[in-house]
């Protein structure tokens, strides 16, 4: 995919990987539409882009609400006249074993992590097909290939994203669509995913956190803090899109571990401790 002079819409663009993608795609010559729930963070990203002469538009939107995703698309079209790349990147995380999670833990996580990408595909795919070109890349996770403990809702949402994008890619290829698709499955990145609860609806009840869950959360926090720089991870995404890859990985162990688990389960019908 050629990027120079084209338009990218990035959700979750206020920090982390979304901000990294904005910088990398902007430096590739794209105009950028920044979307997220926090205007201040979006404006910070836009200011950084402006310092590098990258044109950007900020649109506050909750991706779990399709009407807000439609408004995002309309704002992008009103400003730039087209959308060539959609990065479904917004994501949140709730912690706890499945038996302890509240229904609101499930609703919040899946509404953002899975319904967000579904809404993005539903809104932007017709636009791209009508204009005769486009690409949709969605951020999943290694947790979309093999689950981690105490992250049941997150795992389910990311498995769903992998299924969504795999199905979309095959549909597009079968129909000879001018639009293509990819999925990004990273391991730990130094992002603020642990702080996304600040955007959780206030009327969504959070399940009490057990000592075991808190201990696991602390471990994950340390892993994330020492994770890959999101700007570096964004390089893998941009190069994958340019190269026409469907599966995009930033960490070599992710596909290797996924293959190992699949092989063990197929041959021995037992789970392995990852």
Buried (B, 14 or more C-beta within 10 A) or exposed (E): BEBEEBBBBBBBBBBBBBBBBBBBBBBBEBBBBBBBBEEEBBBBBBEBBEEEEBBBBBBBBBBBBBEBBBBBBEBBBEBBEBBBBBBBBBBBBBBBBBEBBBEBBBBBBBBBBBBBBBBBBEBBBEBBBEBEBBBBBBBBBBBBBBBBBBBBBBBBBBBBBBBBBBEBBEEBEEEEBBBBBBBBBBBBBBBEBBEBBEBBEEEBEBBEBBEEBEEBBEEBEEEBEEBBEBBEBBBBBBEBBEEEBBBBBBBEEBBEBBEBBEEEEEEEEEEEEE
